[in-house]
Amino acid sequence: MKMNKSLGFVLSLCAVISIALVSFKHAADKPFGGLALYTVRTDMGKDARATLKAVADAGYVNVESAGYNNGKFYNLSPADFKALLDEMHLTPISAHQGSVTFENIDQQIADLKTAGFKYFVIPVPPMGLFYFDSVNKRMAMKGGAKNLADILNKLGEKCHAAGLELLYHNHDFEYVKDADGIVTIDYLLENCNPKFVNFQMDIYWVTKAGADPVAYFTKYPGRFKIWHVKDMDDQGRFAPVGKGHIDFKRVLANAKLAGMKYYYVEQDACVNETPLEAIVISHKGLGEIGFK
């Protein structure tokens, strides 16, 4: 009888511990934040369903697409892509639409709306303006800042009329002076109508250019609606969030000033881990920094 009581006590204690551990795990793994699917683009091309399940299992709730071609997202119709995201409990927020032109903008807007997106993001200067400068080994653009601003204003007005918001995503070249001595991002911020055009700040690329994200938030408050969050290692390479030296806590402390509404982990390339491993590491890093 004593043995049975002792066994009962042990079993009860184990049950309590088990419940506590499950509760702790649930709290630690609480879903939050977003992922730019460009990070897992190769996996998305092979098996979109399995990849999106891995994204959800890693703890992300919002996604940004970067795989639109011929009216489809990752070879799925806009409606089918939305259905798959719904199945995985993932929310479509923004889409990178690098192939946009004045001729196809209406169709792309319609497809984004069908898929459930809110933001139409221009990832690089569109319509053939973006190129790689093989002499200086860096990304670049042609046509000048004024030309780009005019294009963005026109595209942004179309998006606004359709109920979408247009954002421009930066790399490093927009934050340094061009051949005419113009800092392209400054020109865009000062000459793009905020009613139609705002910005997605890639914090890594701003840092890579030697600029200060917080200084831009201060000078142009409320213009940076979405962020890309990826870290930089000691060699200047991409790194999972929390595994580099970018001071994200300082940047995050100024989220309201920036006008930030959403953020995504994005890692253009992985050095020491696979993309699917990197997104797990980065999600943990987000929580440690204070993102939620």
VEXRO-921194 format. One record per residue (C-alpha): residue in three letters; x, y, z. Coordinates in steps of 0.05 Angstrom, whole numbers, plus 32768, in hexadecimal, padded with zeros to 4 digits. Layout:
BEGIN
ALAXYZ/...
REM end
This chain:
BEGIN
MET800080008000/LYS803980308012/MET805A801D7FD0/ASN801A802F7FAA/LYS801580737FCE/SER805E80827FBE/LEU8054806E7F76/GLY801680997F72/PHE803B80D57F8D/VAL807480CB7F5C/LEU804380C57F21/SER801E81037F38/LEU805F812A7F3E/CYS807481137EF8/ALA8032812A7EDC/VAL803A816F7EFC/ILE808181747EE1/SER806A815E7E9C/ILE803281927E9A/ALA806381C87EB1/LEU809581B47E7B/VAL805F81B57E45/SER804881F97E5D/PHE808F82147E5D/LYS809B81F87E17/HIS805B82187DFE/ALA8070825B7E1C/ALA80B682567DFF/ASP809C82447DBA/LYS806482767DB7/PRO805B82887D6D/PHE806D82CF7D5A/GLY809182F77D24/GLY809882EE7CDA/LEU80C582CC7CA7/ALA80D982E57C62/LEU80D282A77C38/TYR810E82BD7C0E/THR8136829D7C47/VAL811A82587C35/ARG811182647BEB/THR813482247BD5/ASP810A81FA7C04/MET80CA821E7BEE/GLY80DB820C7BA6/LYS80E281C27BB8/ASP80A781B97BE7/ALA807F81F67BFB/ARG805181D07C2A/ALA808881AF7C52/THR80B081F07C55/LEU8075821A7C6E/LYS806781E57CA3/ALA80B081EC7CBA/VAL80A782387CBB/ALA806982317CE7/ASP808B81FD7D13/ALA80C5822D7D1E/GLY8094825E7D3E/TYR808682917D07/VAL804082AC7CFA/ASN804982DE7CC1/VAL806A82D47C7E/GLU808582FD7C44/SER808782DB7C00/ALA80BF82E27BCE/GLY80AA82AF7B9A/TYR807882CD7B6A/ASN807C82B97B21/ASN804A82B77AE8/GLY800F82C57B16/LYS802182907B49/PHE8042828F7B8E/TYR807382557B92/ASN804E82337B58/LEU800B823A7B7C/SER7FD182667B67/PRO7FC682A17B96/ALA7F88827F7BB3/ASP7FAC823D7BBD/PHE7FE7825F7BDD/LYS7FB982847C0D/ALA7F9682427C1E/LEU7FD982217C2D/LEU7FEE825A7C5A/ASP7FAB82567C7E/GLU7FB5820C7C88/MET7FF982197CA8/HIS7FDD82527CD3/LEU800B82837CB0/THR7FF582CA7C9E/PRO800A82EA7C5C/ILE801F83317C69/SER804C83497C31/ALA806783317BEE/HIS80A783427BC9/GLN809483527B81/GLY80D5835D7B5C/SER80B783517B17/VAL8084838A7B1B/THR807B83B87AE0/PHE804783EC7ACD/GLU802983B87A9F/ASN802083807AD3/ILE801483A87B12/ASP7FC8839F7B10/GLN7FCE83537B0A/GLN800183507B41/ILE7FD6837A7B6F/ALA7F9A834C7B62/ASP7FC5830E7B70/LEU7FE0832B7BB1/LYS7F9A833C7BC9/THR7F8182F67BB8/ALA7FBA82D87BE0/GLY7FAA83057C1B/PHE7FE683337C1B/LYS7FE4837A7C36/TYR802783967C1E/PHE804383997BD8/VAL808F839C7BE0/ILE80C183B17BAA/PRO810083897BBC/VAL813183AD7B8D/PRO812B83E57B5A/PRO80FA83C77B28/MET80F383C57ADD/GLY813C83B77ACD/LEU815983ED7AF9/PHE817D83BD7B29/TYR81BF839D7B16/PHE81FF83817B33/ASP823C83AD7B2B/SER8271837A7B18/VAL82A983AE7B1C/ASN829B83C27B64/LYS827C837E7B77/ARG823D839C7B93/MET81F383A57B85/ALA81E183E57B61/MET81AA84097B3A/LYS81A584337AFC/GLY8175846A7AE8/GLY817F84967B26/ALA815984A37B66/LYS812684D17B47/ASN8112849E7B13/LEU810984697B48/ALA80E084987B74/ASP80B284A77B3A/ILE80A8845D7B2C/LEU809A844D7B75/ASN806884867B7B/LYS8041846D7B3F/LEU804184257B56/GLY8030843A7B9D/GLU7FF484627B85/LYS7FDA84257B61/CYS7FE383FA7B9F/HIS7FC2842D7BCC/ALA7F8584317B9F/ALA7F7F83E57BA3/GLY7F8583E37BEF/LEU7FCD83CC7BF3/GLU800A83F17C0F/LEU804A83F67BE7/LEU808E83F17C09/TYR80D483F67BED/HIS810883C67C08/ASN815183DD7C0D/HIS819483BD7C05/ASP81D583E27C13/PHE81DF840A7BD4/GLU81A384387BE2/TYR81C4844F7C22/VAL820484687C02/LYS821084A17BD1/ASP820784907B88/ALA823084AB7B4E/ASP820984ED7B53/GLY821684F47B9D/ILE81CE84E27BAF/VAL81BD84B27BE7/THR8184848D7BC5/ILE815D847A7C03/ASP815E84C27C1B/TYR814384DA7BD8/LEU810C84A57BDA/LEU80F884B67C21/GLU80F485007C10/ASN80D284F97BCC/CYS80A484BD7BD0/ASN805F84CE7BE9/PRO805584AB7C2C/LYS800C84A17C1B/PHE802284727BE3/VAL806A845C7BF3/ASN808C84467C33/PHE80C684187C43/GLN80DC83D47C5A/MET811E83DD7C7E/ASP815083A47C78/ILE817883B17CB7/TYR81B383867CA1/TRP81BC83AC7C60/VAL81B683F07C81/THR81EC83DA7CB2/LYS821683BE7C79/ALA821484037C57/GLY822F84247C96/ALA81ED84487CA6/ASP81C684497CE7/PRO817F842E7CE6/VAL816B84587D23/ALA818584987D03/TYR8156848A7CC8/PHE811B847D7CF6/THR812A84BF7D18/LYS813084E67CD7/TYR80F684C47CB4/PRO80C684AC7CEA/GLY808E847E7CD9/ARG80A8846A7C94/PHE80C584257CA2/LYS808783F97CA7/ILE80A983B57CA3/TRP80EF839E7CB6/HIS811C83667C9E/VAL8143834B7CD9/LYS818383257CCC/ASP81C583277CF0/MET820C83337CD9/ASP8248830A7CEF/ASP828E83257CFB/GLN829F831A7CB2/GLY826383427C9A/ARG823D83047C84/PHE81F482F47C91/ALA81E782D27CD4/PRO81AA82BA7CFA/VAL818A82ED7D28/GLY81B082F17D69/LYS81EF82D17D4C/GLY820F83127D33/HIS822083577D4B/ILE81E583837D34/ASP81C783A77D70/PHE817F83927D64/LYS816983A67DAA/ARG817A83EE7D9B/VAL815683EA7D58/LEU811983C87D77/ALA811583FE7DAD/ASN8105842F7D74/ALA80CF84057D52/LYS809884377D60/LEU80C184707D45/ALA80CF84487D06/GLY808584397CFC/MET809483EF7CFB/LYS805683C37CF6/TYR807583807CE2/TYR80BA83617CE0/TYR80D883237CC0/VAL811582F87CC9/GLU813982F67C87/GLN817C82D57C79/ASP819382DB7C30/ALA81C782A47C37/CYS81DB82737C6E/VAL822382647C7F/ASN822382347CBA/GLU81DD82177CB7/THR81A682077C86/PRO816F823A7C7C/LEU813D820F7CA2/GLU816E820A7CDC/ALA817C82557CD9/ILE813382697CE0/VAL812D82417D20/ILE816C82627D3D/SER815382A77D27/HIS810E829E7D46/LYS812F828E7D89/GLY815C82CB7D80/LEU811F82F87D74/GLY810282E47DB7/GLU814482F07DDB/ILE814A83367DBD/GLY810283487DCF/PHE80DC83427D8D/LYS809583287D96/
REM end
